[in-house]
Amino acid sequence: MKTLLTLTLMIALTAFVSHSQQTTTSLFAQCMFDIQDQGEMQALQNEMNANPYVEMVRLDYHTQRALILTHDLSQLTEEEFKTWFGTHANTVYCVQIGVRGTDTMNPYPFQNCQ
């Protein structure tokens, strides 16, 4: 009986440790964009906030810079990221995507952008 209890406790502890070690990847994406209408930019930010993979969105009207943090997303391509801008996707440039906490974000103002 004591052996069964010990075995059950060890299995439960192993399952707990295994579950707590599973982490989801969190990415960051930043870019420049060109949206001249502040109302359209605010509407776009609200749409992005509804994306289930987006944790946080900051679109800055004055600098025309975007910063987006994701959750439950292991990879993100530049093309996919641009689609998040909807009809403004063609205005997005200087895209940087990286793993949060691992990769270094390029400081603003971005250098060597086209």
C-alpha positions as a Markdown table, in Angstrom:
| # | Residue | x | y | z |
|---|---|---|---|---|
| 1 | Met | 0.0 | 0.0 | 0.0 |
| 2 | Lys | 2.8 | 2.4 | 0.9 |
| 3 | Thr | 4.6 | 1.6 | -2.4 |
| 4 | Leu | 1.4 | 2.3 | -4.4 |
| 5 | Leu | 0.9 | 5.6 | -2.6 |
| 6 | Thr | 4.6 | 6.6 | -3.3 |
| 7 | Leu | 4.3 | 5.5 | -6.9 |
| 8 | Thr | 1.1 | 7.5 | -7.4 |
| 9 | Leu | 2.7 | 10.6 | -5.8 |
| 10 | Met | 5.7 | 10.3 | -8.1 |
| 11 | Ile | 3.6 | 10.0 | -11.2 |
| 12 | Ala | 1.5 | 13.1 | -10.1 |
| 13 | Leu | 4.6 | 15.1 | -9.4 |
| 14 | Thr | 6.2 | 14.1 | -12.7 |
| 15 | Ala | 3.1 | 15.2 | -14.6 |
| 16 | Phe | 3.0 | 18.5 | -12.7 |
| 17 | Val | 6.6 | 19.3 | -13.5 |
| 18 | Ser | 6.2 | 18.3 | -17.1 |
| 19 | His | 3.2 | 20.6 | -17.5 |
| 20 | Ser | 4.8 | 23.5 | -15.8 |
| 21 | Gln | 7.9 | 23.3 | -18.0 |
| 22 | Gln | 5.8 | 23.5 | -21.2 |
| 23 | Thr | 5.9 | 27.2 | -22.2 |
| 24 | Thr | 4.3 | 28.8 | -25.2 |
| 25 | Thr | 6.5 | 30.9 | -27.5 |
| 26 | Ser | 5.9 | 34.6 | -27.3 |
| 27 | Leu | 7.1 | 36.7 | -30.3 |
| 28 | Phe | 7.4 | 40.4 | -30.9 |
| 29 | Ala | 7.0 | 42.1 | -34.2 |
| 30 | Gln | 7.7 | 45.7 | -35.0 |
| 31 | Cys | 7.6 | 47.8 | -38.1 |
| 32 | Met | 6.9 | 51.1 | -39.7 |
| 33 | Phe | 3.7 | 51.9 | -41.5 |
| 34 | Asp | 2.0 | 54.7 | -43.3 |
| 35 | Ile | -1.5 | 55.4 | -42.1 |
| 36 | Gln | -2.4 | 59.1 | -42.3 |
| 37 | Asp | -5.9 | 58.8 | -40.8 |
| 38 | Gln | -5.8 | 58.5 | -37.0 |
| 39 | Gly | -9.3 | 57.0 | -36.9 |
| 40 | Glu | -8.4 | 54.3 | -39.3 |
| 41 | Met | -5.3 | 53.5 | -37.3 |
| 42 | Gln | -7.3 | 53.2 | -34.1 |
| 43 | Ala | -9.9 | 50.9 | -35.8 |
| 44 | Leu | -7.0 | 48.8 | -37.1 |
| 45 | Gln | -5.5 | 48.6 | -33.6 |
| 46 | Asn | -8.9 | 47.4 | -32.3 |
| 47 | Glu | -9.1 | 44.7 | -35.0 |
| 48 | Met | -5.6 | 43.5 | -34.1 |
| 49 | Asn | -6.5 | 43.3 | -30.5 |
| 50 | Ala | -9.3 | 40.9 | -31.4 |
| 51 | Asn | -6.7 | 38.5 | -33.0 |
| 52 | Pro | -6.4 | 35.5 | -30.7 |
| 53 | Tyr | -2.6 | 35.4 | -31.2 |
| 54 | Val | -2.1 | 39.0 | -30.2 |
| 55 | Glu | -1.3 | 39.8 | -26.6 |
| 56 | Met | -0.6 | 43.5 | -27.0 |
| 57 | Val | -0.7 | 46.1 | -29.9 |
| 58 | Arg | 0.7 | 49.6 | -30.0 |
| 59 | Leu | 0.3 | 51.6 | -33.1 |
| 60 | Asp | 1.9 | 55.1 | -32.8 |
| 61 | Tyr | 0.4 | 57.7 | -35.0 |
| 62 | His | 3.2 | 60.3 | -34.7 |
| 63 | Thr | 6.1 | 57.9 | -35.3 |
| 64 | Gln | 4.1 | 55.5 | -37.6 |
| 65 | Arg | 5.6 | 52.6 | -35.6 |
| 66 | Ala | 3.9 | 49.4 | -34.6 |
| 67 | Leu | 4.9 | 47.0 | -31.8 |
| 68 | Ile | 2.9 | 43.8 | -31.4 |
| 69 | Leu | 3.5 | 41.0 | -28.8 |
| 70 | Thr | 2.1 | 37.6 | -29.5 |
| 71 | His | 1.1 | 34.5 | -27.4 |
| 72 | Asp | 0.5 | 30.9 | -28.3 |
| 73 | Leu | 2.3 | 31.5 | -31.6 |
| 74 | Ser | 5.5 | 29.6 | -32.4 |
| 75 | Gln | 6.3 | 31.3 | -35.7 |
| 76 | Leu | 5.2 | 34.3 | -37.7 |
| 77 | Thr | 6.4 | 35.2 | -41.2 |
| 78 | Glu | 6.7 | 38.8 | -42.5 |
| 79 | Glu | 3.9 | 38.1 | -45.1 |
| 80 | Glu | 1.5 | 36.8 | -42.4 |
| 81 | Phe | 2.4 | 39.7 | -40.1 |
| 82 | Lys | 1.6 | 42.2 | -42.9 |
| 83 | Thr | -1.8 | 40.6 | -43.4 |
| 84 | Trp | -2.7 | 41.7 | -39.9 |
| 85 | Phe | -2.7 | 45.3 | -41.3 |
| 86 | Gly | -5.6 | 44.5 | -43.7 |
| 87 | Thr | -6.0 | 47.1 | -46.4 |
| 88 | His | -2.9 | 48.9 | -45.1 |
| 89 | Ala | -0.6 | 45.9 | -45.5 |
| 90 | Asn | 1.1 | 47.5 | -48.5 |
| 91 | Thr | 2.2 | 50.4 | -46.3 |
| 92 | Val | 4.2 | 48.2 | -43.9 |
| 93 | Tyr | 8.0 | 48.2 | -44.0 |
| 94 | Cys | 11.1 | 47.7 | -41.9 |
| 95 | Val | 9.6 | 44.6 | -40.3 |
| 96 | Gln | 11.4 | 42.8 | -37.5 |
| 97 | Ile | 10.1 | 39.6 | -35.9 |
| 98 | Gly | 11.8 | 37.9 | -33.0 |
| 99 | Val | 11.4 | 35.7 | -29.9 |
| 100 | Arg | 10.5 | 37.8 | -26.9 |
| 101 | Gly | 13.2 | 37.5 | -24.2 |
| 102 | Thr | 15.7 | 36.0 | -26.6 |
| 103 | Asp | 16.1 | 38.3 | -29.6 |
| 104 | Thr | 17.0 | 42.0 | -29.3 |
| 105 | Met | 14.5 | 44.5 | -30.6 |
| 106 | Asn | 15.9 | 47.1 | -33.0 |
| 107 | Pro | 15.8 | 50.5 | -31.4 |
| 108 | Tyr | 13.7 | 53.3 | -32.9 |
| 109 | Pro | 14.4 | 55.0 | -35.2 |
| 110 | Phe | 15.1 | 52.0 | -37.3 |
| 111 | Gln | 18.3 | 52.0 | -39.3 |
| 112 | Asn | 18.8 | 50.9 | -42.9 |
| 113 | Cys | 15.2 | 50.7 | -43.8 |
| 114 | Gln | 13.8 | 51.1 | -47.3 |
